[in-house]
């Protein structure tokens, strides 16, 4: 199935939730052009699930793993098929019948959302806290809400519930308050159900066929192959870049809606160590050993990685090569290819400083599993 055969509308669901560290859909989609329906793909650092969605477009099964709860929710939705009407119906029922939990307190929350909007969000949060085994429709709704939780204000086409914020990461509360005060910004009035309805119809009217798969909120260093999934034929991923360790903190608002605390939290549980280049290499090696145990001989491996400016260490691709060699289990490096030298990504919201410099000298490394 060729990339050009997919219409832009079929790709819309990949944009269900902006994510600061996501790679473009064309990266995994182009790399698996030679994949056959029935093959399986693994992404041990799945983030927002672009590789999983690419596998779905190719008719493959896919499994994603991520330690960040918000990422796992978004990625899970990329494998789920749901009609707009079904998603809207569940949202209407939640907002009509669910008792909201107590709203978060503090000036940030009063300036970020109107009381009515915050109450609706608390209703949704309470619903998903008590429904851990979600249907495909609920999985899609959960990701839809995360994607609409915060972003730039556009009076002509409201898409986000919050006062003016970036769409792909949540800044520190003090930074947001300082900007809102200086710019005299007040939280916008939003009809939550109407906005869910508009967004669901935009994203879900045309979708690719359903494909088997799952997403696990877990530590990628401890992947265990279960009887639920066949051996994997592809590993397509982008591991954490050395020097960029703010993944959980950058998504703190979404993690709140997913049941987390109402404040930024530097929680490194389940994440690859950033204490030193040596510990980073050792943790990645542990992940590649775990991946190998779940792959069939001949499985293909493609990883994209780049350098974070001002970080003192060997080039990122050298750290990745060392980790594959340290795994000592059969990953044979074939080649590396530069994908982007210096091309800063346009800011989704230039009023706020991004959480990290945009990576440079990004490289794709290709390997095969030859035990």
VEXKEKE-846865 format. One record per residue: x, y, z of N, C-alpha, C, O in turn. Coordinates in pm, whole numbers, padded with zeros to 5 digits, always signed. Each point is the difference from the previous one (the first is absolute). Last residue first. Layout:
N
XYZXYZXYZXYZ/...
This chain:
371
+02058-01307+01562+00054-00069+00118+00093-00116-00038+00053-00068+00088/-00245+00519-00309+00064-00120-00053+00064-00076+00116+00122+00005+00018/-00447+00448-00158+00019-00095+00109+00051-00131-00059-00074-00071-00068/+00153+00592-00122-00082-00122-00012+00034-00091+00117+00110+00002+00055/-00083+00572-00194+00063-00124+00046-00094-00116-00029-00116+00019-00036/+00207+00563-00029-00066-00120-00048+00078-00122+00048+00123-00002-00007/-00196+00567+00128+00086-00117+00005-00081-00123-00038-00112-00019+00049/+00090+00591-00109-00073-00126+00006+00100-00114-00006+00085-00004-00089/-00049+00550+00259+00051-00114-00076-00099-00116+00012-00062-00018+00105/+00133+00600-00012-00075-00124+00021+00042-00107-00101+00023+00027-00118/+00130+00456+00260+00077-00114-00052-00070-00133+00025+00060-00095+00050/-00256+00450+00266+00072+00022-00125+00076-00126-00039+00019-00091+00081/-00478+00273+00257+00120-00081-00028+00062+00034-00135-00065+00052-00090/-00200+00305+00401-00035-00097-00102+00125-00079-00039+00104+00061-00024/-00158+00141+00521+00038+00039-00136-00040-00107-00100+00001-00119+00032/-00298+00157+00404+00136-00040-00033+00035+00051-00139-00090+00022-00081/-00332+00080+00288+00067-00060+00117+00144-00043-00026+00075-00023+00094/-00319+00452-00343-00014-00145+00002+00082-00061+00112+00095+00062+00048/-00316+00433-00029+00126-00064-00032-00018-00151+00002-00056-00053+00097/-00339+00417-00210+00059-00079+00107+00127-00068-00049+00005-00050-00112/-00279+00325-00171-00002+00077+00124+00065-00074+00116+00029+00061+00103/-00108-00239-00558+00126+00074+00021+00002+00084+00126+00106+00051+00037/-00346-00504-00213-00048+00116+00076+00122+00084+00037+00059-00022+00106/-00004-00352-00377-00146+00001-00010-00060+00118+00074-00112+00041-00028/+00609-00060-00213-00070-00012+00128-00151+00002-00021-00052+00080-00078/+00422-00266-00283-00076+00120+00038-00075-00023+00131-00059-00106+00021/+00518-00155-00123-00143-00013-00023-00071+00129+00038+00030+00058+00104/+00489-00121-00288-00083+00022+00119-00149-00006-00034-00045+00056-00100/+00480-00256-00126-00127+00053-00051-00092+00020+00119-00085-00085+00027/+00590-00118-00177-00047+00105+00088-00126+00060-00061+00007+00076-00097/+00138-00516-00044+00120+00057+00061-00040+00108+00100+00018-00017+00121/-00264-00448-00307-00019+00144+00011+00121+00058+00073+00035-00046+00109/-00045-00413-00247-00136+00036-00040-00024+00150+00003-00078+00052-00079/+00505-00447+00026-00042+00129+00053-00139+00032-00052-00029-00018-00118/+00233-00483+00195-00033+00099-00102-00046+00129+00067-00084-00002+00089/+00346-00529-00022-00059+00119+00060-00023+00103-00110+00073+00004-00099/-00010-00588+00141+00037+00131-00054-00064+00110+00083-00090-00026+00081/+00119-00452+00056+00021-00003-00144+00048+00134-00055+00100+00006-00071/-00102-00319+00560-00014+00133-00059+00035-00007-00148+00104-00054-00038/-00294-00332+00373+00112+00028-00091-00024+00134-00069-00092+00014-00080/-00073-00313+00538-00035+00114-00085+00123+00039-00082+00101+00043+00054/-00115-00401+00287-00025-00031-00140-00046+00114-00088-00033-00021-00116/+00177-00007+00599-00101-00104-00017-00035-00025-00145-00084-00085-00029/+00348+00436+00319+00069-00127-00027-00097-00116-00018+00016-00105+00061/-00026+00601+00089-00106-00100+00016+00051-00140-00027-00045-00095+00063/+00318+00477-00140-00001-00043+00141-00108-00106+00023+00016-00087+00086/+00009+00296-00507+00112-00094+00018+00002-00054+00142+00029-00117+00023/-00345+00444-00120-00033-00121-00075+00112-00104+00013-00027-00120+00011/+00096+00544+00183-00104-00073+00073-00038-00129-00072-00024-00102+00064/+00333+00400-00266+00059-00068+00116-00103-00082+00075+00029-00109+00049/-00177+00376-00407+00079-00113-00048+00059-00078+00118-00003-00123+00002/-00222+00522+00100-00093-00104-00044+00074-00123-00049-00038-00113+00033/+00290+00491+00081-00059-00059+00121-00094-00113-00036-00002-00104+00065/+00174+00351-00417+00104-00085+00058-00048-00064+00130+00032-00116+00027/-00309+00429-00243+00002-00126-00076+00109-00093+00053-00017-00122-00005/-00022+00561+00188-00109-00088+00040+00005-00133-00072-00027-00104+00060/+00482+00376+00030-00120+00015-00082-00104-00105+00035+00033-00113+00035/+00287+00218+00364+00021-00043-00138-00128+00023-00081-00108+00012+00057/+00140+00317+00338+00002-00146-00009+00040-00037-00141+00002+00086-00087/-00193+00363+00365+00134-00053-00021-00003-00151+00006-00018-00059+00107/-00355+00453-00244+00020-00117+00084+00137-00059-00033+00027-00032-00116/-00239+00409-00115+00064+00038+00126+00012-00116+00099+00029+00022+00118/-00387-00100-00504+00106+00102+00005+00047+00027+00143-00078-00005+00095/-00110-00463-00269-00056+00116+00067+00111+00104+00013+00104-00029+00059/-00157-00385-00437+00074+00066+00107-00080+00115+00059-00065+00074-00073/-00145-00540-00163+00070+00124-00030+00069+00058+00122-00018-00050+00111/-00264-00414-00373+00054+00062+00120+00077+00125-00041+00048+00009-00113/-00379-00468-00061+00039+00139-00027+00047+00063+00130-00064-00014+00104/+00021-00523-00307-00014+00096+00110+00047+00137-00046+00103+00013-00066/-00241-00554-00105+00030+00136-00044-00024+00093+00118-00108-00001+00059/+00144-00564-00205+00006+00100+00107+00034+00134-00063+00098+00012-00073/-00291-00556-00060+00067+00125-00036-00017+00104+00109-00103+00006+00067/+00117-00580-00079-00079+00121+00025+00082+00125-00030+00120+00005+00026/+00026-00478-00038-00016+00078-00121-00082+00126+00018-00017+00076-00095/-00069-00468+00435+00125+00022-00072-00025+00070-00133-00095-00032-00072/-00262+00132+00447+00041-00118-00074+00134+00029-00069+00030+00116-00029/-00208+00115+00503+00009+00010-00145+00037-00134-00063+00066-00083+00062/-00093+00210+00417-00136+00002-00054-00001+00001-00153-00107+00008-00061/+00509+00003+00327-00072-00117+00049-00140-00009-00056-00062-00107+00004/+00332+00487-00096+00046-00118-00074-00074-00126+00044-00030-00086-00082/-00046+00494+00315-00063-00001-00133+00038-00126-00076-00085-00063-00063/+00295+00137+00475-00140-00037+00020-00073-00005-00134-00083-00089-00022/+00523+00240+00020-00003-00144+00032-00143-00048+00017-00037-00108-00047/+00106+00567-00017+00021-00074-00126+00007-00151+00025-00040-00078-00087/-00003+00365+00464-00120+00004-00083+00019-00081-00127-00089-00075-00039/+00458+00128+00319-00098-00088+00064-00129-00003-00080-00063-00105-00012/+00394+00403-00123+00040-00137-00030-00098-00100+00061-00032-00101-00061/-00019+00557+00166-00044-00029-00136+00035-00143-00038-00080-00069-00065/+00237+00215+00478-00146-00015+00002-00054-00029-00140-00089-00084-00016/+00553+00172+00064-00036-00126+00066-00151-00023+00000-00045-00112-00022/+00217+00523-00145+00034-00112-00090-00045-00132+00061-00057-00085-00068/+00013+00462+00342-00093+00010-00114+00023-00116-00097-00096-00065-00042/+00394+00123+00397-00126-00058+00048-00106+00003-00109-00084-00090-00009/+00500+00288-00095+00017-00143+00027-00131-00065+00046-00036-00107-00048/+00065+00577-00016-00004-00070-00128+00010-00150+00021-00063-00077-00072/-00152+00339+00471+00129+00006-00069-00015-00072-00132-00095-00075-00020/-00286+00168+00284+00100+00040+00099+00138+00014-00062+00079+00084+00044/-00537-00214-00215+00072+00114-00057+00111+00046+00095+00051+00111-00015/-00389-00584-00087+00083+00086+00087+00069+00108-00081+00049-00023-00110/-00528-00194-00021+00141-00027-00021+00084+00099+00080-00029+00120+00001/-00466-00230+00179+00068+00068-00110+00147-00040-00008+00061-00039+00099/-00403-00090+00239-00023-00066-00126+00072+00061-00118-00015-00048-00113/-00044+00366+00517-00025-00143+00009-00030-00058-00138-00080+00054-00076/+00176+00416+00219+00085-00073-00094-00023-00151+00006+00075-00076-00062/-00323+00574+00184-00006-00142+00034+00077-00078-00106-00044-00011-00114/-00072+00520+00274+00114-00060-00068+00012-00146+00042+00081-00036+00086/-00511+00391-00107+00069-00100+00082+00113-00061-00083-00024-00056-00106/-00384+00490+00134+00109-00068-00070+00077-00092+00095+00022+00033+00116/-00537+00049-00008+00120+00084-00004+00109-00077-00074-00007-00122-00009/-00428-00058+00174-00031+00127-00068+00117+00097-00002-00019+00121+00013/+00025-00692-00019-00011+00115+00090-00025+00129-00079+00032+00007-00119/-00199-00466-00112+00119+00041+00073-00022+00122+00085-00113+00049+00011/-00194-00282-00335+00000-00050+00138+00118+00041+00084+00009-00039+00116/-00127+00166-00580+00009-00145-00001+00011-00058+00141+00025-00120+00016/-00033+00585-00093-00128-00049-00051-00003-00152-00003-00106-00061+00005/+00514+00262+00118-00104+00028+00101-00135-00054-00047-00069-00067+00077/+00424+00045-00377+00009-00105+00101-00095+00026+00116-00047-00095+00064/+00079+00419-00397-00067-00120-00052+00007-00114+00099-00095-00077+00015/+00327+00467+00096-00144+00028-00003-00078-00121-00052-00105-00033+00054/+00583+00016-00049-00059-00010+00134-00150+00028+00000-00073-00062+00077/+00463+00002-00413-00139-00042-00022-00078-00002+00131-00093-00080+00016/+00557+00193-00033-00055+00077-00113-00148-00031-00024-00071+00082-00058/+00322-00326+00384-00029+00136+00045-00064+00083-00111-00088+00082+00027/+00240-00523-00124-00116-00002+00088-00041+00141+00042-00118+00033+00002/+00509-00077-00276-00120-00052-00067-00124+00007+00089-00104+00049-00043/+00597+00103+00067-00115+00068+00060-00133-00051-00055-00100+00071+00003/+00599-00151-00102-00060-00088+00100-00123+00061+00066-00034-00034+00114/+00464+00065-00493-00140+00044+00001-00076-00095+00092-00030-00113-00038/+00490+00046-00048-00007+00142+00035-00140+00056-00001-00020+00116+00036/+00121-00531-00334+00080+00027+00117+00004+00151+00025+00037+00078-00087/-00456-00322-00143+00127+00061-00036+00078+00033+00127-00056+00050+00098/-00317-00455-00175+00024+00131+00063+00138+00054-00039+00099-00074+00003/-00291-00258-00360+00024-00005+00145+00018+00139+00057+00024+00095-00074/-00293-00293-00349+00090+00113+00025+00023+00004+00150-00084+00050+00074/-00094-00452-00465-00010+00079+00122+00091+00122-00005+00081+00016-00091/-00252-00529-00125+00011+00137-00050-00020+00092+00119-00105-00004+00064/+00176-00542-00198+00010+00091+00114+00026+00138-00059+00108+00027-00054/-00314-00529-00149+00053+00135-00013+00009+00064+00139-00089-00017+00084/-00078-00423-00144+00080+00005-00122+00072+00134-00016+00096+00010-00077/-00302-00323+00522-00002+00123-00078+00097-00011-00118+00107-00060+00009/-00417-00333+00257+00132+00062-00003-00002+00119-00096-00074+00001-00098/-00400-00099+00294+00104-00078-00068+00136+00066+00017+00012+00110+00054/-00410-00054+00313+00055+00060-00120+00102-00094-00063+00078-00064+00071/-00320-00045+00332-00098+00081-00071+00051+00049-00135-00079+00025-00091/+00323-00275+00433-00063-00081-00104-00103+00079-00077-00053-00048-00101/+00474+00302+00322-00113-00079+00046-00058-00078-00116+00033+00026-00116/+00457+00234+00271-00085-00044-00109-00110-00089+00057+00028-00095+00074/+00235+00507+00169-00014-00145+00004-00096-00040-00110-00111+00053-00009/+00442+00393+00174-00099-00056-00091-00003-00152+00021+00104-00065+00004/+00145+00447+00231-00052-00126+00054-00111-00057-00086-00100-00050+00052/+00326+00468-00128+00113-00087+00033-00046-00137+00047+00080-00093+00011/-00380+00463-00111+00046-00072-00119+00118-00092+00028+00029-00088-00081/-00440+00241+00406+00142+00028-00016+00053-00083-00117-00008-00123+00003/-00519+00282+00027+00097-00089+00063+00141+00049-00026+00022+00093-00078/-00556-00074-00085+00070+00098+00083+00099-00076+00085-00037-00059+00102/-00171-00100-00589+00021-00025+00142+00071+00117+00065+00100+00049-00051/-00417-00208-00413+00096+00095+00056+00007-00023+00150-00103-00014+00067/-00057-00284-00549-00022+00047+00137+00108+00100+00037+00106+00005-00063/-00360-00314-00390+00111+00061+00071-00038+00044+00139-00114-00019+00044/-00099-00107-00587+00024-00051+00135+00117+00070+00066+00089+00052-00067/-00415+00196-00290+00110-00096-00003+00024-00049+00143-00028+00073+00095/-00367+00212-00437+00054-00039+00129+00112-00102-00019+00000-00077-00095/-00100+00433-00296-00058-00120+00060+00066-00030+00134+00116+00035+00022/-00112+00474-00169+00048-00126-00055-00068-00117+00070-00057+00015+00108/-00211+00450-00142+00114-00059+00070+00049-00124-00074-00075-00060-00077/-00282+00525+00080+00062-00100-00087+00126-00051+00066+00091+00078+00031/-00366+00204+00222-00096-00030-00106+00054-00105-00097-00076-00085-00047/+00289+00298+00453-00041-00141-00005-00093-00034-00115-00040-00116-00013/+00240+00564+00146+00105-00101+00005-00045-00139-00043+00079-00076-00056/-00384+00459+00071+00114+00034-00085+00100-00116-00007+00048-00033-00108/-00419+00002+00398-00043-00012-00140+00115+00033-00095+00010-00059-00108/+00065+00112+00568-00020-00142-00031-00040-00018-00146+00048-00091-00067/-00010+00531+00240+00131-00063-00018-00014-00148-00038+00076-00049-00083/-00469+00302+00178+00067+00051-00119+00132-00072-00026+00030-00037-00114/-00266-00073+00510-00074-00042-00118+00070+00046-00128+00016-00078-00094/+00151+00221+00509+00028-00143-00021-00069-00047-00128+00059-00075-00079/-00156+00508+00215+00135-00008-00055+00042-00145-00023+00066-00030-00099/-00484+00116+00303-00001+00047-00139+00139-00013-00064+00012-00039-00116/-00054-00059+00575-00061-00103-00084-00004+00042-00147+00027-00082-00088/+00142+00392+00411+00085-00117-00012-00060-00104-00093+00071-00055-00085/-00100+00587+00102-00100-00106+00012+00072-00132-00029+00026-00033-00116/+00191+00513+00305-00002-00110-00094-00119-00091+00028-00029-00033+00115/+00296+00544-00002-00120-00080+00023-00009-00105-00110+00007+00032-00118/+00470+00180+00290-00111+00013-00094-00119-00085+00042+00017-00106+00062/+00374+00364+00249-00039-00131-00055-00122+00014-00091-00093+00072+00033/+00426+00344+00001-00093-00067+00090-00040-00135-00061+00005-00016-00122/+00419+00415+00074-00079-00112-00055-00087-00061+00109+00045-00023+00112/+00310+00402-00157-00138+00020+00044-00094-00103-00062-00106+00032-00053/+00602+00012+00032-00082+00013-00121-00148+00023+00031-00081+00015-00091/+00396-00071+00447+00056+00104-00085-00088+00026-00124-00018+00114-00042/-00102-00469+00333-00012+00129+00068+00049+00113-00090-00067+00102-00013/+00116-00546-00137-00142+00038-00001-00019+00137+00065-00082+00081-00046/+00518-00269+00054-00041+00039-00135-00144+00049-00001-00031+00104-00059/+00199-00274+00462+00070+00126-00034-00043+00048-00139-00022+00119-00020/-00135-00539+00166-00065+00110+00071+00064+00134-00035-00070+00100-00018/+00267-00493-00153-00130+00025-00063-00069+00119+00065-00056+00086-00068/+00457-00232+00257+00025+00060-00130-00131+00033-00072-00014+00105-00062/-00003-00337+00472+00041+00139+00021+00026+00071-00133-00031+00119-00014/-00078-00591+00010-00112+00088+00036+00041+00146+00016-00073+00089-00046/+00344-00405-00293-00011+00010+00146-00112+00099+00036-00016+00101-00068/-00048-00326-00405+00106+00074+00070-00019-00005+00151-00103-00045+00050/-00042-00318-00441-00058+00089+00101+00113+00073+00072+00086-00066+00059/-00133-00145-00590+00054-00021+00135-00068+00099+00094-00056+00100-00045/-00078-00128-00412+00076-00125+00006+00072-00022+00133+00056-00108+00021/-00337+00498-00147-00080-00120-00019+00079-00127+00026-00058-00102+00037/+00107+00619+00194+00044-00085-00111-00089-00124-00009-00063-00040+00097/-00179+00460+00102+00113-00085+00039+00053-00071-00125-00068-00004-00102/-00357+00361+00300+00105-00010-00101+00122-00076+00052+00065+00044+00095/-00522-00167+00137+00057+00130-00032+00120-00024-00093+00042-00114-00017/-00358-00297-00004+00075+00081+00096+00015+00145-00043-00033+00038-00113/-00171-00432-00128-00082+00043+00114+00065+00110+00083-00069+00070+00073/+00114-00174-00625+00056-00039+00130-00083+00060+00113-00060+00107-00015/-00036-00029-00447+00036-00142-00005+00049-00051+00134+00004-00121+00024/-00285+00558-00312+00050-00054+00128+00024-00151-00008-00087-00077-00039/+00051+00482-00311-00014-00146-00008+00053-00062+00128+00110-00056+00001/-00137+00532-00051-00076-00036-00119-00024-00150-00009-00099-00042-00060/+00363+00244+00415-00143+00032+00013-00083-00046-00120-00118-00033+00015/+00571-00157+00204-00039+00051-00132-00150+00029+00004-00080-00093-00011/+00538-00046+00354-00139+00044-00014-00022+00059-00138+00078+00082-00048/+00290-00479+00205-00023+00142-00031-00147+00032-00013-00079-00083-00046/+00184-00333+00356+00052+00043-00128-00030+00147-00024-00062+00064+00084/-00089-00544+00237+00067+00130+00000+00058+00029-00138+00040-00090-00074/-00346-00280+00153+00011+00053+00135+00066+00138+00003-00044+00087+00075/-00057-00420-00440-00072+00128+00005+00022+00073+00131-00051+00111+00018/+00239-00547-00109+00043+00085-00108-00066+00136-00001+00054+00094-00059/-00179-00427+00374+00138+00041+00027+00049+00097-00108+00070+00097+00030/-00493-00290-00093-00002+00098+00108+00141+00049+00034+00020+00119+00024/-00063-00467-00337-00057+00123-00056+00000+00111+00105+00036+00114-00031/+00084-00550+00161+00108+00068-00074-00048+00131-00059+00075+00098-00004/-00398-00358+00220+00101+00040+00097+00114+00075-00068+00042+00105+00048/-00378-00298-00319-00048+00119+00071+00105+00050+00098+00023+00121+00009/+00063-00527-00228+00010+00113-00093-00045+00129+00067+00064+00104-00017/-00110-00500+00262+00142+00028-00023+00018+00119-00091+00085+00085+00026/-00520-00249+00043+00049+00076+00116+00149+00034-00015+00043+00108+00040/-00240-00376-00373-00060+00133-00003+00048+00085+00117+00026+00119-00017/+00105-00577-00008+00068+00083-00101-00055+00142-00003+00076+00095-00016/-00133-00316+00484-00037-00044-00134+00079+00082-00101+00059+00102+00037/+00133-00180+00468-00085+00080-00086-00031-00069-00132+00081-00077-00052/+00083-00002+00565-00005-00087-00118-00096+00063-00100-00118-00034-00005/+00178+00254+00414+00137-00026-00044+00005-00090-00124+00098+00005-00074/-00430+00317+00361-00020-00087-00115+00136-00026-00064+00037+00062-00100/-00107+00239+00467-00077-00117+00043-00027-00096-00114-00072-00098+00018/+00312+00507-00079+00064-00057+00118-00070-00128+00045+00062-00087+00061/-00237+00353-00413+00108-00087-00043+00077-00059+00116+00064-00104-00015/-00423+00406+00109-00049-00115-00078+00114-00095-00035-00011-00120+00022/+00114+00532+00188-00060-00096+00093-00049-00124-00074+00016-00112+00049/+00150+00469-00306+00108-00061+00077-00054-00107+00095+00058-00108+00013/-00367+00369-00252+00068-00095-00089+00112-00072+00075+00018-00121-00015/-00240+00461+00247-00092-00111-00026+00067-00106-00087-00010-00120+00029/+00242+00517+00042+00003-00084+00120-00098-00117-00012+00027-00108+00051/-00027+00432-00390+00123-00078-00006+00013-00093+00121+00047-00113-00012/-00407+00411+00003-00018-00102-00103+00126-00087-00011-00010-00122-00016/+00030+00492+00305-00091-00102+00053-00020-00113-00101-00001-00117+00038/+00250+00490-00173+00076-00083+00093-00088-00108+00062+00045-00113+00021/-00248+00433-00303+00088-00089-00076+00075-00093+00091+00013-00119-00029/-00280+00445+00230-00083-00097-00071+00085-00099-00080-00026-00120-00001/+00236+00487+00230-00050-00102+00093-00083-00108-00071+00008-00117+00037/+00366+00350-00329-00117+00050+00071-00049-00108+00095+00030-00118-00022/+00492+00129-00108-00132-00046-00045-00110+00074+00074+00018+00040+00115/+00448+00078-00054+00013-00090-00116-00136-00035-00059-00014-00009-00122/+00082+00273+00527+00031+00077-00120+00007-00086-00127-00010+00053-00111/-00072-00245+00541-00105+00101-00020+00023+00082-00126-00096+00046-00062/+00420-00364+00193-00121-00068-00047-00114+00099-00022-00082-00018-00090/+00495+00178+00269+00019-00052-00136-00130-00057-00053-00039+00029-00113/+00060+00117+00567-00020+00105-00099+00016-00052-00143-00074+00042-00089/-00091-00378+00482+00115+00084-00031-00028+00094-00115-00092-00020-00080/-00108-00501+00208-00003+00136+00053+00123+00077-00045+00100-00058-00042/-00409-00378-00170+00128+00045+00056-00011+00145+00046-00075+00079-00059/-00373-00370+00065+00091+00062-00096+00133+00035+00065+00004+00025+00120/-00333-00444+00018+00031+00139+00035+00097+00060-00100+00096-00067-00039/-00394-00313-00165+00081+00009+00121+00027+00145+00033-00035+00089-00078/-00411-00247-00192+00139+00044-00012+00073-00011+00133-00060+00020+00105/-00348-00323-00313+00025+00095+00108+00146+00045-00009+00090-00084+00005/-00412-00100-00417+00116-00025+00086+00016+00110+00103-00005+00119-00032/-00338-00146-00336-00022-00092+00111+00114-00012+00101-00022-00052+00109/-00007+00334-00527-00135+00004+00059-00008-00075+00132-00077+00038+00088/+00475-00023-00356-00027+00137+00045-00139+00012+00062-00025+00094+00076/+00161-00512-00262+00091+00037+00109-00036+00136+00057-00007+00018+00122/-00225-00163-00504-00040-00075+00119+00088+00034+00119-00050+00014+00112/+00157+00171-00532-00125+00058+00050-00045-00070+00127-00047+00064+00094/+00422-00239-00319+00031+00129+00061-00125+00063+00060+00004+00054+00111/-00057-00448-00358+00064-00027+00128+00033+00130+00072-00019+00012+00121/-00155+00025-00556-00101-00054+00092+00059-00029+00137-00064+00029+00102/+00350+00106-00454-00081+00112+00047-00104-00048+00101-00026+00068+00099/+00284-00395-00315+00085+00079+00090-00080+00116+00059+00009+00027+00120/-00220-00291-00446+00020-00078+00122+00083+00078+00102-00030-00002+00119/-00041+00190-00548-00123-00001+00078+00018-00076+00131-00052+00042+00104/+00411-00029-00425-00022+00127+00070-00123-00004+00089+00004+00050+00113/+00244-00512-00196-00075+00096-00081-00015+00131+00076+00001+00000+00123/+00416-00360-00087-00126+00040+00063-00069+00101-00090+00065+00082-00064/+00409-00422+00143-00094+00051-00099-00133+00028+00068-00055-00086+00070/+00614+00037+00080-00143-00022+00027-00085+00061-00110+00030+00108-00051/+00457-00077+00119-00033-00136-00043-00149-00030+00010-00044-00109-00037/+00229+00525+00175+00042-00013-00140-00028-00140-00055-00008-00020-00121/-00065+00136+00584-00108+00047-00088+00036-00017-00147-00088-00020-00084/+00410-00073+00414-00105-00104-00001-00113+00041-00093-00057-00085-00070/+00405+00394+00156+00042-00106-00091-00107-00109-00011-00022-00054-00109/-00049+00402+00419-00008+00050-00137+00036-00109-00099-00068-00017-00102/+00110-00087+00556-00141+00023-00033-00014+00046-00144-00086-00049-00074/+00520+00001+00253-00063-00131-00021-00147+00016-00040-00049-00075-00085/+00293+00464+00205+00044-00054-00128-00068-00132-00031-00044-00023-00112/-00033+00215+00532-00067+00077-00105+00039-00053-00138-00085-00012-00088/+00302-00180+00466-00141-00038-00013-00071+00075-00111-00075-00060-00077/+00600-00082+00098-00082+00118+00028-00147-00033-00026-00036-00044-00109/+00397-00262+00021-00013+00017+00145-00090+00115+00037-00044+00010+00115/+00027-00345-00561+00048+00129+00044-00024+00013+00150-00103-00044+00051/+00052-00303-00527+00030+00006+00143+00048+00141+00031+00083+00055-00072/-00367-00365-00347+00077+00114+00048+00018-00005+00150-00085-00052+00071/-00053-00271-00539+00002+00012+00146+00090+00117+00036+00110+00013-00052/-00397-00242-00414+00099+00088+00064-00017+00000+00150-00111-00011+00052/-00030-00226-00588-00023+00009+00143+00110+00082+00064+00109+00011-00055/-00263+00069-00464+00083-00079+00090-00055+00005+00142-00075+00091+00036/-00053+00151-00464-00068-00127+00026+00078-00094+00089-00020-00121-00006/+00118+00587-00136+00058-00106-00083-00068-00135+00022+00036-00099-00064/-00158+00485+00317-00021+00037-00139+00052-00108-00095-00053-00016-00110/+00137-00037+00570-00143-00017-00029-00031+00034-00146-00077-00071-00064/+00508+00157+00219-00022-00143-00013-00146-00030-00032-00030-00086-00083/+00140+00528+00178+00056-00038-00129-00020-00150-00024-00036-00041-00110/-00080+00207+00528-00098+00041-00099+00049-00034-00140-00080-00041-00085/+00373-00035+00437-00114-00094+00010-00106+00034-00104-00059-00089-00061/+00429+00375+00109+00042-00126-00062-00114-00101+00003-00015-00079-00093/-00055+00495+00309+00006+00015-00145+00039-00130-00069-00056-00035-00104/-00029+00165+00601-00053-00112-00077+00005+00012-00151-00077-00068-00069/+00233+00351+00476-00136+00023-00048-00050-00102-00100-00111+00015-00050/+00511-00179+00334-00045+00139+00004-00143+00012-00046-00088-00072+00048/+00406-00329-00021-00100+00033-00104-00049+00144+00006-00057+00048-00098/+00446-00392+00219-00010+00137+00050-00105+00070-00086+00033+00090-00078/+00060-00540-00015+00018-00001+00147+00001+00137+00064-00002+00011+00122/-00216-00259-00569+00065+00127+00032+00014+00008+00152-00098+00026+00069/-00008-00424-00484+00017+00038+00140+00066+00136+00008+00099+00026-00068/-00397-00359-00312+00096+00106+00029+00001+00028+00150-00104-00001+00065/-00051-00424-00446-00022+00078+00122+00115+00096+00024+00116-00029-00031/-00386-00253-00413+00120+00020+00080-00032+00091+00118-00101+00071+00002/-00230-00154-00322+00018-00116+00087+00129+00005+00078+00014-00071+00100/-00040+00317-00565-00111-00015+00094+00016-00130+00079+00036-00105-00055/+00410+00321-00124-00114-00076-00052-00112-00001+00103+00026-00007+00121/+00415+00361-00251-00065-00091+00095-00120-00067-00065-00063+00054-00090/+00364+00292-00098+00013-00139-00044-00065-00100+00095+00006-00121-00023/-00002+00595+00111-00062-00019-00131+00003-00146-00045-00092-00047-00066/+00241+00299+00486-00064-00132-00005-00072-00022-00133-00097-00076-00006/+00333+00485+00108+00094-00106+00035-00062-00139-00011+00071-00098-00020/-00325+00506-00052+00093-00028-00110+00092-00118+00032+00036-00076-00090/-00333+00220+00425-00078-00048-00114+00090-00034-00118-00021-00100-00068/+00193+00297+00477-00027-00144+00006-00071-00052-00124+00024-00113-00042/+00081+00576+00021+00119-00077+00041-00033-00148+00013+00061-00080-00071/-00400+00413-00021+00069-00054-00118+00124-00081+00039+00041-00087-00075/-00309+00326+00400-00056-00128-00042+00078-00060-00116+00012-00122-00010/+00239+00456+00353-00104+00006-00102-00044-00140-00043+00079-00094+00003/+00091+00175+00502+00060+00010-00132-00110-00003-00105-00111-00045+00029/+00106+00224+00513-00042-00096-00102+00078+00020-00130+00041+00111-00032/-00036+00124+00487+00112-00081-00049-00039-00094-00114+00078-00090-00033/-00396+00401+00249+00124+00074-00026+00107-00085-00067+00070+00049-00088/-00602-00091+00023+00096-00059+00094+00137+00054-00033+00045-00012-00114/-00632+00046+00009+00136+00050-00024+00095-00049+00108-00037-00010+00117/-00415-00239-00279+00055+00070+00116+00142+00047-00032+00088-00083-00020/-00369-00116-00314-00101+00010+00106+00052+00075+00122-00078+00060+00074/+00262-00182-00541+00011+00129+00066-00097+00019+00115-00031+00113+00036/+00040-00504-00313+00136+00009+00054+00022+00132+00073+00091+00011+00083/-00492-00105-00325+00001-00050+00137+00139+00002+00061+00013+00001+00123/-00098+00122-00586-00032+00102+00100+00011-00050+00143+00039+00074+00090/+00023-00297-00540+00112+00023+00090-00036+00091+00118+00081+00018+00091/-00380-00124-00453+00028-00125+00072+00112+00015+00101+00012-00079+00093/-00121+00438-00386-00104-00019+00100+00023-00127+00081-00029-00002+00120/+00305+00108-00492+00033+00079+00118-00103-00022+00109+00035+00000+00118/+00027-00399-00456-00040+00140-00008+00038+00071+00128+00021-00062+00104/+00214-00373-00346-00073+00044+00118-00035+00148-00015+00086+00083-00028/+00178-00319-00292-00137-00049-00007-00083+00047+00118-00123-00005-00006/+00598+00084-00055-00085+00094-00072-00145-00043-00004-00089+00080-00028/+00429-00360+00224-00027+00117+00083-00100+00094-00070-00090+00054+00065/+00078-00575-00193+00088+00113-00013-00045+00119+00084-00119+00019+00024/+00086-00578+00000-00086+00119+00000+00089+00123+00000+00082+00016+00090/
